[in-house]
Amino acid sequence: MIKKISAALYVLVIVLMATASIIENFEGTPFAHQYIYGSWWFNLSWALLAGFGIAYILKQRVRKWDILLLHLSFIVILGGAFLTHVLSYSGMIHLRGDQPTNQYSEMISMEKTEKHTLPFYVRLDKFDVKYHSGTEAAADYATYFSIIDGRNTIHAKVSMNHIFNYRGVRFYQASYDTDNMGSYLSVNSDPWGVTVTYTGYALLFLTLLWLLIDPKGTFRRLLTSPLLKRGALSIALLTLFSIVPQSSRAATTIDKATAASFGNLFVNYNNRICPLQTLAIDFTKKIYGKRHYGDANAEQVLMSWIFYTSQWNNEPVIKVNSHEICSRFGLPEYTCLNAFFHNGEYTLGRYAAEYQQGQTDAFHKACAEMDNKITLIMQLQQGSLLTMLPDTHNGRTTWYAPSDSLPQQLGRTKILFFKNIFPMLYSQVTMGQETTTRMLIDKLALYQKKNGGSSLPSDNQVKAEHIYNAIPFATILFIVNLTLGFVALLFTIRRMTTVHAPAISATQKWVNRCLSGMLMLSFLALSFSLALRWLISGNIPLSNGYESMLSVAWFVQLLSIIAYRKAHIVLVFGFLLSGFFLLVSHISQMDPSIGPMMPVLNSPLLSIHVSIIMMSYALLALTFICGLTAFMIIGVNRVRGMNHTGSSNTDIQTESLQVLSRIFLYPAVTTMGLGIFIGAIWANISWGTYWSWDPKETWALITFMIYAVVLHTQSLPLFRKPIPYHLYMVIAFLSIIMTYFGVNYILGGMHSYA
């Protein structure tokens, strides 16, 4: 009875959290926190789950100390959360001018805030925003303030990821006034909750790691299972196919040499200083959907559209992704800029405005996306996209576009240069004077080098960016990996469904070695790609969705290479999964551009948190593929009408896949647990709270709880059987999809940047 009640409460808590995250998307965060997460019945459900869980463990008389400590850690964490809920207080304090205050505001409900008093006064001394050199992208926010406690005055500073603690009250940088004259600090006092919770985290970390290294534990037994050798079969290799893109005929274009020189100039793009080549590639991909247009490369497209405007306005270079737009306006799939203007009227203007006003159906969304393309072209033609003219004054570099209003402090000489350089280029380009055009480009390059100051990237960063721009790593690798993966999977299934399969021949061993070598080459290429992004941006490549997809693919390949000696079938999974993740990064709406990291994300703890979570996702994706492979084997054998001997062979293969899947499962759950709670520590340092029921962290906890179920094979013997186990693992992967894609692109939340 206790077991059934515990299971029911476990499912109930998961359903409540999932429902709450969806309700929050429609009703807002304050509503969800007031009526769900902060409600008595939600807290009671957790208390009942903990109580019945303890009762069940006592009833079963569990004596293994590691299992007891693991479950005790969750009780300690819940106890810490309860202490935080009961004893802590938090709020927001606004500092402006030199007037001290001891008042902070606490949100009590959706409609009500209350003023509370601190036991000391706080006074703003200075607020400062530091920018990435030469850009308007903030690198850090810092508040300098004084704490006045009786006769004592303590000078303090807080910035992103750097807090200040005084008399048990922690101060965090939260926001600031638009005129930079005031600052908002969050205040938090949690004398017992954080200490108890961190104790639970430490206990959890130790016990999770012990599960992997315990010589007598389940994980170590799985590693020595004879089923692994019986299920590790060979894979065949097939020749790659190539994709030949359809070519287009371009209008009058700039010659490649001149365009290459132009592409070597620097531009302030995406709030960082980079070669103009990067802007050209992103512009061409945005407009046309490819990195080139016919025989014209991206630099030629960009430069030609600047200097041969009238011709390129009539060139069918704009890709229309919406069939409804094509049918409603009578447009082909590729059309020209002038097709969107009739009798001086912009045909998409009305629908783009309606989208901004709340009409977010598919047609209006498509119109808004097309409007973004048109706006980008207009910005290029007007010059506002070309922020290429730097000026360094008092150690700070500002970059200007030709269309900007220039301050008089630049001086007459620079103002004349800024105003005339592009008209002079236009004149020489249209007259066909290639030599003079390149001389002017060289002159602009020399000016940038002389006046760009410290905002210019280093020579190594520039070389790295040119290499990165020249090779579309994600595109090449997803084609290679998926091709090898699907071919290898077909041959593997064929062999696994063959009764009395012969021993692995010398040829098959050679093929296996070739495949492992190909996977290693793919891994090295992806590692090189990520290293280039790291060098270019100066940040670990985990700052956005595109980079996290690349990182998951990298972890999948690394894990496959490590596990290859135990089970050769891992090569199939490595190729397929890394290929799919790279494909997602290639075709999805993730932004592949490289930019400065948000200040709050520039933390070593966050990098560790994201890396470990990505590793967990990669491992769980492998369990998903194991499940799919098992059902494909069963399906093929049923179609063939296997006899008793064939059925026995199928059982062996599905059991082998179950063992392999469980080998991935244990470190996956371990790394997910570590990742979630390292993220909680980072959040406590950055936001002032270790758990805020953000949709991302809520769904990460849901996923952790879902996958933890299949570890309980003693309590749930059903999962000892291969078929129920594989079915559960396939369905459970939906929680990973929801955690990553559903939250990031549907529910939103503080983690939407990821």
C-alpha positions, 0 to 999 in steps of 0.5 A, a space after each residue: 500500500 505504501 509503495 502504491 501511494 508513494 508511486 502515485 504521489 511521485 507521478 502527481 508531483 511530476 504532473 503538477 510541475 508540468 502543468 504549472 509550467 504551462 499555466 505560467 506561460 499563459 498566466 504569467 510568472 507571478 500567478 504561477 508562483 502565488 497560486 501554484 508553487 507558493 500554495 500550501 497544497 503544492 508544498 504539502 504534496 512534496 512533504 507527503 512524497 518525502 514522508 511516504 518515501 521514508 516510510 517505504 525505505 524503512 519498510 523495505 529495511 534498506 541497509 546499503 549505506 550509499 542508497 540510504 545517503 542518496 535518498 537522505 540527500 533529497 530529504 535534506 535538500 527539501 528540508 533546506 527549501 522548507 527553511 528558505 520558504 519559512 525563514 528567509 526574506 527577499 526584495 528589491 532596493 532602489 538606490 539613486 542619488 546620494 540619499 541613503 535608504 533602509 527600505 526595500 520592496 517585497 512582492 507579496 502577491 500579483 497585486 500587492 507589494 510591501 515595504 520592509 526595513 533593513 537594520 542599516 542604511 544603504 547609499 549609492 556612490 556610483 553605478 557603472 556599465 562596462 562595455 565590450 571595447 568598441 561596442 554598445 554590448 555591456 560586459 558588466 554592471 557594477 554598483 558602488 555603494 556604502 552601508 551606514 550602520 550606526 557610526 560605521 560606514 562600509 564601502 561595498 561593490 556588487 556586479 554580475 556574479 559578484 555579491 556582497 554580504 553584510 550581517 547575513 544580508 546578501 546584495 545582488 546586482 538586479 537592474 538599473 535606471 535607463 539614465 545610468 543614474 540609479 541602480 536596483 539591488 536585490 536583497 536576500 537573507 536566508 540564514 539557514 536554508 542555503 546552508 542546509 540545502 548546500 549540505 544536501 547538494 554535497 551529500 548528493 554529489 558524493 553519493 551519485 559519484 559513488 554509484 559509478 565507482 562502487 566496485 560492488 554496485 550495479 553500474 560496475 556489474 553492467 560493465 562486465 556483462 557478457 551480453 555486451 560482447 554477445 551484442 557487440 556486432 560489426 558495422 559496414 561502410 558505404 560511400 558518401 553521396 554529395 549534394 550539389 546545390 542548384 546554381 543561380 545567375 547573378 546580376 552585375 557583381 564585384 570581382 572576387 579579389 576586390 570583394 575579398 579585400 572589402 570582406 577583410 575590413 572590420 565592422 561592428 556587427 552583432 555587438 562585436 568587431 569582426 571581419 565584414 566577411 562574417 556579416 556578408 555570409 550571415 546577410 546572404 544566408 538570411 536573404 537567400 538561404 545559402 552562403 553564395 548566390 550562383 557563382 557570387 560568394 557572400 562578399 560579392 553579394 554584399 558589396 554588389 548590393 551596396 554599389 549596384 543597388 538598382 540592378 540587385 533590387 530586380 534580382 530574384 535573390 530573396 527566398 520566400 519561405 511561406 507558400 501562403 505569401 507566394 500564393 497571396 501576392 503571386 510571388 515565386 519562391 525566389 523573388 526580387 526586392 521591387 516585387 514587394 513595392 507597388 505604386 510606392 506602397 510596401 505590400 508587407 507593411 500592413 501585415 508586419 504592423 498587425 503582427 506587432 499588434 498581436 496577430 501572431 497567426 502563421 501568415 502574419 508571422 511569415 510576413 514579419 519574417 519577410 519584413 525582417 529580410 526587407 529591413 535588413 536590405 534597406 539597412 544595408 542600402 542606407 548604410 546603417 548596417 555598415 558600422 565600419 568607421 572607428 574613433 578612439 577618444 579617451 581610451 574608448 572606441 566608438 564605431 560609426 556608420 556612414 549614415 550616422 549623425 557625427 559629433 563635432 568632437 571628431 574634428 573636420 578631417 575625420 568627418 570629411 573622411 567618414 562622409 566621403 569614403 563610401 561615395 568615393 568607393 561608389 564612384 570608382 566601382 561604377 566606373 570599373 576602376 578596380 585598382 583605385 577601388 582596392 586602394 581606397 579599401 586599403 586606405 580604409 583598412 589602414 584607418 581602421 587599424 590606426 583608430 580602432 584601438 583595443 576594440 580590434 580583434 587580434 591577428 589570431 582571432 581574425 585568422 580563426 574567423 576566416 577559417 571558420 567562415 570558409 568551412 561550414 563545419 556543421 553542414 559537412 559533418 551532419 551530412 557525413 555523420 548521418 550518411 555513415 550512421 544510417 548505412 551502418 544502422 541498416 547493416 547492423 540490424 541485418 546482422 542482428 536479425 540473422 540467426 547464427 550470425 558468423 563470427 566477425 571476419 577480418 574484413 568486418 574488423 577492418 571495417 569497424 576500425 575504418 568506421 572508428 577512424 571516421 568517427 575520430 576524424 569527425 570528432 576532431 573536426 567538430 573539436 576544431 570548429 568549437 575551438 575556433 568559436 572559442 578563440 573568436 569570441 573569447 568565451 566557452 562555446 555554450 552561450 546560445 542554442 546553436 553552440 549548445 547543439 554543437 556541444 551535445 554533438 561533441 559529447 555524443 562523439 566523445 562518449 561513443 569513442 570512449 565506449 567503442 571498445 565495450 560495444 561496437 554498436 555504439 559507433 552507429 549511435 555516435 554517428 546518428 545522434 551527432 548527425 541529428 544534433 548537427 542537423 538541428 543546428 543547421 536547419 533550425 532557427 538558432 542563430 549561428 552568429 558569434 557575439 559577446 556573452 551576456 554579463 550574467 552568463 560569464 561565469 565558470 560555474 555556468 560553463 560547468 553547469 551547461 557542460 555537464 547538462 549537455 553530457 547528460 543529454 547526450 547520454 540519454 539520447 544514446 538510451 533513446 537510440 538503444 530503445 529504437 534499435 531494439 524495437 526495429 529488431 523486433 519489428 524486422 524479425 516479426 515481418 520475417 516470421 522468425 522461428 523459435 531460434 530467431 526469437 531467442 536471438 532477438 531476446 539476446 539482442 534486446 537484452 544486450 541493448 538494455 545492458 548497453 542502455 543502462 550503462 549510459 543511464 547511470 552516468 546520465 542521471 548522475 551528470 544530470 543531478 550534478 548539473 541541475 544542482 551546480 546550476 542552482 549554486 550558480 543561480 544563488 550567486 547570480 540571482 540571489 535564489 538557488 531555486 526559482 521555479 523557472 520553466 527550464 529548471 522545473 523541466 530539468 527536475 521533471 526529467 531527472 525524476 522521470 529517468 530516476 524511476 528506471 533505476 529502481 529495478 528492485 522496487 519496480 521489477 517490470 523494468 528488468 524486462 527489456 521490452 518495458 524498459 526500452 518502451 519507457 526510455 523511448 517515451 521518456 526522451 520526450 521530456 528531454 525534447 520538452 526541456 530543451 526545445 519546448 522550454 526554450 522556444 515555447 514556454 520561455 523563462 530566464 533560460 531562454 538564452 540557452 
